[in-house]
Amino acid sequence: MNSDKLLRLRQVEEKTGFGKSWIYQQIRLHQFPTSIRIGSTHVAWLESEIDAWIQQRVRLSRNG
């Protein structure tokens, strides 16, 4: 199994520069990595998926 760091919402907001509403809207539009449930009321994101999303945005902005 691949070891990966879990990021909570605040960390995802800090890393991407986007707020909670935008993040959840993009998830609904299938344009942002989905969260994983880590407890009955807690979710987190895999840091590697957030990093890959950021890199994809960089590539799109440079190539398109």
SEKOL-59692 format. One line per field, with one value per residue (C-alpha): residue in one letter; x, z, y; chain; residue number from 1. Coordinates in steps of 0.05 Angstrom, whole numbers, always signed. Layout:
# residues N
r <- c(A,...)
px <- c(X,...)
pz <- c(Z,...)
py <- c(Y,...)
c <- c(A,...)
k <- c(NUM,...)
//
This chain:
# residues 64
r <- c(M,N,S,D,K,L,L,R,L,R,Q,V,E,E,K,T,G,F,G,K,S,W,I,Y,Q,Q,I,R,L,H,Q,F,P,T,S,I,R,I,G,S,T,H,V,A,W,L,E,S,E,I,D,A,W,I,Q,Q,R,V,R,L,S,R,N,G)
px <- c(+0,+25,+38,+6,-8,-80,-99,-158,-201,-162,-97,-128,-153,-83,-49,-96,-115,-189,-244,-291,-349,-307,-274,-341,-371,-313,-320,-394,-372,-320,-264,-229,-205,-258,-249,-245,-283,-237,-290,-365,-363,-292,-262,-193,-158,-97,-40,-15,-82,-83,-11,-29,-89,-44,+7,-49,-72,+0,+7,-60,-42,+26,+2,-65)
pz <- c(+0,-18,+42,+34,+78,+92,+88,+124,+90,+120,+92,+24,+25,+42,-10,-67,-48,-56,-4,+21,-24,-87,-69,-57,-120,-161,-130,-151,-221,-220,-229,-163,-123,-78,-4,+34,+98,+157,+211,+220,+209,+184,+114,+86,+19,-4,-11,-74,-108,-90,-115,-180,-189,-179,-229,-280,-273,-284,-347,-374,-363,-396,-456,-470)
py <- c(+0,+69,+113,+181,+241,+260,+333,+363,+417,+476,+447,+436,+508,+533,+489,+508,+579,+563,+564,+510,+529,+529,+463,+427,+458,+432,+363,+362,+381,+324,+376,+366,+304,+275,+270,+204,+190,+182,+180,+186,+262,+274,+275,+286,+287,+249,+298,+263,+274,+348,+355,+319,+366,+427,+400,+387,+459,+484,+441,+465,+538,+529,+488,+518)
c <- c(A,A,A,A,A,A,A,A,A,A,A,A,A,A,A,A,A,A,A,A,A,A,A,A,A,A,A,A,A,A,A,A,A,A,A,A,A,A,A,A,A,A,A,A,A,A,A,A,A,A,A,A,A,A,A,A,A,A,A,A,A,A,A,A)
k <- c(1,2,3,4,5,6,7,8,9,10,11,12,13,14,15,16,17,18,19,20,21,22,23,24,25,26,27,28,29,30,31,32,33,34,35,36,37,38,39,40,41,42,43,44,45,46,47,48,49,50,51,52,53,54,55,56,57,58,59,60,61,62,63,64)
//
